[in-house]
Amino acid sequence: MAVLKVIEILANSDKSWEDATKKAVSHASKSVKNIRSVYIKEQSAGVKDGEVTEFRVNVKITFEVK
């Protein structure tokens, strides 16, 4: 039986929600090992002068505790 833990991370990108998600996983993987999955809980965007300037994600990252 595996023991799994879930952490919640906020990340942003000026390119896309996909890039923000990749950044969240990349950053988390520096200190968390055995990442199994990522769940996008929320997406939002920053807007300035009628243009989207920033993509934000709130993700849940699941990893195995050894």
JOURRA-V53273 format. One record per pair of residues at least 4 apart in sequence whose C-alpha atoms are under 7 Angstrom apart, sorted by the first residue. I is the first residue (numbers start at 0). J is the second residue. D is the distance in Angstrom with one decimal. If there is no record, write none. Layout:
i: {I I}
j: {J J}
d: {D D}
This chain:
i: {1 2 2 3 3 3 3 4 4 4 4 5 5 5 5 6 6 6 7 7 7 7 8 8 8 8 9 9 9 10 10 10 10 10 10 10 11 11 11 11 11 12 12 12 12 12 12 13 13 13 14 15 15 16 16 16 16 17 18 19 19 19 19 20 20 21 22 23 24 25 27 28 33 33 34 34 34 35 35 35 36 36 37 37 37 37 38 38 38 39 39 39 39 40 40 40 41 41 42 42 42 43 43 43 44 44 44 44 45 45 45 45 46 46 46 47 47}
j: {63 63 64 61 62 63 64 61 62 63 64 59 60 61 62 59 60 61 57 58 59 60 23 57 58 59 56 57 58 19 20 22 23 55 56 57 19 53 54 55 56 16 18 19 53 54 55 52 53 54 18 19 54 20 54 55 56 21 22 23 54 55 56 24 56 25 26 27 28 29 31 32 62 63 61 62 63 61 62 63 60 61 58 59 60 61 58 59 60 56 57 58 59 57 58 59 56 57 55 56 57 54 55 56 51 53 54 55 51 52 53 54 50 51 52 51 52}
d: {6.7 5.8 5.5 6.5 5.5 4.4 5.7 5.6 5.5 6.3 6.7 6.2 5.5 4.5 6.5 5.6 5.4 6.7 7.0 5.6 4.5 6.3 6.7 5.8 5.4 6.4 5.8 4.5 6.4 5.5 6.9 6.8 5.5 5.8 5.5 6.6 4.8 6.7 5.5 4.3 6.3 7.0 6.2 4.8 5.7 5.2 6.6 6.1 4.6 6.0 6.4 6.3 5.6 6.2 5.4 6.4 6.4 6.3 6.2 6.3 6.9 6.5 6.4 6.4 6.6 6.0 6.0 6.1 6.0 6.9 5.7 6.0 5.3 5.4 5.9 4.1 6.6 5.6 5.1 7.0 5.9 5.3 6.5 5.6 4.5 6.2 5.5 5.1 6.5 6.9 6.2 4.5 6.5 5.5 5.3 6.7 5.7 5.0 5.7 4.6 6.5 6.1 5.1 6.4 6.5 5.4 4.5 5.6 5.8 5.5 4.8 6.5 5.4 4.4 5.4 6.5 6.4}
